[in-house]
């Protein structure tokens, strides 16, 4: 059994390590995504570099590879909850720190990747498919209402944890899945530490209606300051 468990866990990490975003951008734009904007290989950065459709395709593929990590673990072990949970978390680890993106920079070995939002969603769906129908609209509402991609990313595994905890408390699911959510949240937070720092400083990039509103307010303020300066000169 332990041999099968090790195989399942290694498979989870390797599946997560597949750098879909890197491959997508090379195919569409002939560019190395690790050298553009945030340098991450997730769907958000792919969208910035290669367009909406490339970003959407990357996100879907990242969801599927994490779900596949759980499904493989389930098939190999015959449905061992803790192995499924850890395999899902390892898929996120592989996505964030891909063995296929190992590089030496400034004399140090580094692993590149994404932030793990799509993978954390995919693994949750792999563990319990209906969770996706709950998480997706809530995450969309958070993204629309708050306007920060980093906060949205961190909310995925947080919401999954709530769902899995409720199911476990009702005897409908294993507590191991709650353990997955905790591991996933820690991995995502670690990957997004620079974004969290910018959030506290107020420098994090806004998107959506809040970004448009801020631009509009800044434009009005600029016009008012220009008008005031002209009146003082006259």
N, C-alpha and C positions, 0 to 999 in steps of 0.2 A: 504493500500500500504506500509506503513512504517513497518508493521509486516512482510510482505513478504521480504522487503529490509533487515531487521535485520536477518531474517532466511538465506537469501542468503549470507550475509556477514559472519555470523558465520560458515556456511557450507564451505565458501571459506577458512577461517582460519583452520578449522579442516581437510579439505582435504589436504591442504598444510602441516599440521603437521604430517601426516602419515610418520613415519621414515623408509622409504623404504630401505635406505642404511644400517641402523642398522639391520633390519630384514634379508636383503640379506647376510650380513657378518656372522650373527649368523647361518644362514642356511648353508652357504658354508664352513666357517672356524671355527664356534663355538667360535667366538671372539666378544668382545665388541669394536666396531669401535671407540667409543669415547675415548678409551685409546691408540689409535695407530696414529702415525704421527700427522697430524693436528688436529685430533679428530673430524673432520667434517663428516657429514653423506652423503655428495654428491658423485657423481659418480667418481670424481678424487681420493678421498681418498679410496673409495671402491675398485677401481682398484689397488691401492697400496697394499691393505690388502688381497683382495680376487681374484685378477686377472682381465684380460681385459673383459671377458664376464660378470662377476658380475658387473663391473663398467658400462658397456654398458647397461645392464638390468636396473640398478638403474637410470641411466640418462634418459632412455626412460620412466620409470615409473614416475620420477619426472616431466618430460615434460607433461605427460598425466594428472597427478593430478592437475597441475596448469591450464591446458586447461579445465579440468572438472569443476574447480571452476568457471570459466567464463561461461561455458555452463549451469551450474546449476543456476547461477544468471540470465542468460538470460531467462531460462525456467520459473523460479519462478516469475520474475518481468515483463515478457512479452517484454523484450528488453530495459531496462533502462540503457543507456550508462555509466552513472556515477557509478551505482551500479556494473555493469560488471567490470568497471575499478578498483574500490576499492576492489572488490572480488579477482581480479587477484593479486593486490598488497598484499592483506591479505594472499593469498596462499604463496607468497614469505616470508612474515613475519612468517607464520606458519612453513614453511620449515626451516628457519634460527633459529627460537626460538619455538621449538615444545613443546606443552603442554604435550605431551606424554614422553618427555625427561626431565621433571622437576626433579631437584636434589638439594639437600642441600650440598654445599661444603664450608668449612671454615666458617660455620655459616650463609652463604648467600644462598638464593634460586636462582638457575640458570636454564636457559632454553638452551638446546643444539640444534644443527642442522647443516645446511650446509651454503653455501654462496649465493645460490639463482640463479646461472647462468642458470641451466636447467629449473627452474620454471619460470624465467623471459621470457625465450624463449617460454615455453608452454603457459603462459598467453597471450603473444602476438599473438600466433597462434590461441588461443581461441577467441581473439578479432577480428582478421582478418586473416583467414587461409593462404592466399597467402603471408603474411609477412614472413612466415617460409621459403619460397622458395628464398626470397631475403636475409634474415638474415643469414641463414645457410652457404651458400658459402662464404659470406663476413667474418663471424666469423672464418671459417676454414682458410681463407687466413691470417687473423690477427694472429691466433694461429701459423700457419706455419712460417709466416714472423717475428713475434716478439718473440715467444717462451716462453711467460709467461702466465700461466693458469689464473692468477688473472686479467691481462689486458684483456684477451679474455672474461672472465666472465663479466667484467664491460662494455665491448663493446656491449653486447647483447641488453640491454635495451636502450643504447645510439642509436644504429641503429634503434631500434623499434620506438624511439621517432622521429627520422628524417622521417621515413616512414609515421608515423601517422600524423606528422605535415604537410607534403606535401599533404597527402590525405585530411586533414581538410581544408587546404588553398584552395584546388581545389573544396571544397564542396562535397567531396566523402566520408567523414567520420566525426565522431564527435570529437570535441576538447577534450572530456573527455578521449579519448584514449591517447592523449598526456600527460594528467595528470597522467595516469597510468604509462607511461614510466618514468616520473620524479620521482614518488614515488618509482618505482622499482629500478631506478638508485641509489637513496638515500639509500635504504635498502641494496643494494649490496655493495655500498661503505662503509657503516657502518660495515657490516660483514667482509669486507676485509681490514679494517684499519691496522691490523698488517702486511699484505702483502704489502700495500702501503708504510708503513714505511720501510720495507725491500727493496722495489724497489728504494727508494731514497738513501738508504745506499749501494745499489748495491749487496745486499745479497739474493735477491729473486731467487728461484730455476728456472733454465732454463731447458726447455725440447726441444726435437726435434733436428733438424739439428744444431741449434745454440749451443745447449748443447754439441753435439759431436764435433763441431768446437772448442769450448772453451777447452774441454778436450784434443783435438789434439794439440792446441797451448800451453797449459800448459805442455804437454808431451815433445814438442820440446824445450820449454824454460828450462825444467828440464834437458834434455840431454845436452843442450848447457852449462848450469851452471856446470854440472858434468864434461863435457869435459874441461871447463876453469879451474876448480879446479884441475883436474888431471894434466893439463899442468903447473900450477903454482907449484905443488908439485914436478914435475919432473925438 
